[in-house]
Amino acid sequence: MITGERVRMRALEPSDAETLWRWHNDPEVMRWMSDGYPPSLAHLTKELSERAADTFGDLTLIIETLEGRTIGIVALREAEPEVGDARLDIYLGEKDTWGKGYATEAMRLICRYGFGQMRLHRITLTAVAQNTAARRVYEKVGFVEEGRMREAFRRDGVWHDKVVMGLLEGELR
């Protein structure tokens, strides 16, 4: 378990299926994410029950408040020890927690874990350019825009750019 001042992060459990299912079926939560088709609760429960243990290459954690309320999910994926690189994904599914610093703390904790425990040198992520709230969080912890993928995300019939952002070891704020 990774613990900060306001949040802690723990492994996914089959009991998290209903919460994840609720988030995946909330259009406001999924607004800027590539969500595909919402999974059924049965499918999600089965997937979490049969999920392989986290590895160096793929680590996915639930974000909770210190009081134990599940509020989001964070992952370091596609980690490659040979090059010290990983891709980060994060979202808060509980809308009443948005804008209150939980995502910022979770980002700092997972990046600190990635650089320290996983011996990463670089963490990257992509964000839809119009998702200004998420980009503000990423910039607050030290991520910088490194590139742009033009019209790489479609929502409501409109194409949006995605920005590629990166954080190097030693740049975490």
N, C-alpha and C positions, 0 to 999 in steps of 0.2 A: 504494500500500500504506500502511496506517495501522498504525504500530508503537508499542507500549507497552513496559513493563518485562517482561511475561510473555507477552503475546499480540501477534499482528499480524493484520490483516484484509486480505483480498485478494479479487479478483473471482472469481466462480463459474466453474468450468471444466467441460467435459464429463466429464473424469476424476473429478469429484466425485460422479457419479451413483450409483455403487455404495455409497458411504458414506451419502449421503442416503437411498437406498433402504433400507439397513439400519436407519437411525434411524426412518424412517417406518413400518417394520414391527415396531418394538419398542413394545409396549403401555406399558411404564413410561416411556419417553421421551415418548410422545404423550399421556400420561395427562390433562393439562390443556389440550391444544390441540385446536382444531377441525380434525381431520385428514381428515374425509370418508373416502373409500375409498383404501386404500394403492395408490399407483401401481406399475405393473410396472417392472422395471428397464429394459426396452426403451423404455417410454414416457418415463421420466425421462431416460434417455440422449438420446433424440431431442429432448426439451424443452430440455435444457441445450445441445445442439448448435445448436439453432435460436434460442436465446434472444437477444433484442435486447440491445444494449449498455445498460449502466446510464445513467440520465439524472438530471437534477435531481429529477424527480418520483418516481423509483423507483430506489433504490440497495440492492442486496443483496450482502452480503459473507460470505465464509467466515471463521470464526475459527480461527486456528491457534496452537499454542504456538510459541515462538521456535525450537524445534527442528524445526518443520515438520509436527507432528501436527495433523490436522484434528479439531477438537473441537466446532464449533458453527456457527451461522449467525445473522446479524443483518441487519436491514433498516430503512431509513427509507423509508416508502411514502407515496404520496399527498401529497407535499410540494407546497405551493402558495406560490410566491414572493410572490404578491399579498397573502397574509395571514401569511406566515412560519410556517406550521404544517406538521407532518408526524406520521405515525403510526409508532411503533417496534415491531418484533417481534424477539424474540431467543429462542434456546434452545441449550442444550448437549446434543449427542447422545451424547457419551461419558460414561457414568454415573460412571466413576472420577474424573472432573474436577469433579463436583458438590460444592459446599461448599468449594471451595479457592481462591476469589477470582477465577477466570478470567472468570466472567460479570460480576462487578462492574467489573473493569478494562475489559472489552469495552464495557459500558454507558457508562462514563465516556469512553472514546475515541470512540465513535460519537456521543454527545451533543456532545462538544467539537467534533467534525468538523461536525455539523449546525449548531451555533450559529456556528462560525467560518467554515467554507468555504461552507456552503449558506445562510448568513445567516438561519437560522431564528430565530424568537422563542419558539416553543412546540413542545414535543414531547409527544405523548400516547400512551398505550397502554391496553390493557385486560388484565385478569388475572382468572382465576377466583378468587373470594374464598377458597376453601379452599386455594389454592396458596400457602401461607404462605412457602415458601422463595423463590419468585420475588418475592413482594411485599416480603420483607425486603431483597432485592438492590435493588429499585427504590427503596425508601425510603432505603437507604444512600447512593444517589447523588443524592437530593434530590427524587424524585417524591413527590407528595402525592395522596391520594385526593380526587377532585373530584365523584364521583357513583357511583351504583350502578344497574346494570341487573338488575332482579329476575328470577330464574329464566331466565337467558339462555343457559345452557349445560347440556346434558344428557349425563350419563355414567353408564353402568351403571343406567339407568332412574331416575336421580335428577336433579332439576333443581337447579342451583347458580346463585347470583348471580355477576355479573361486576362488578368495580370498574373505574371509569375513573380513570386517574391522569395527572397532568400535571406537566411541568417547564418552567419559564420560563427564558429566557436570564438568566444571573446567579445562578440557584439551584443550579447543578451543584456537588456536593460531591466 
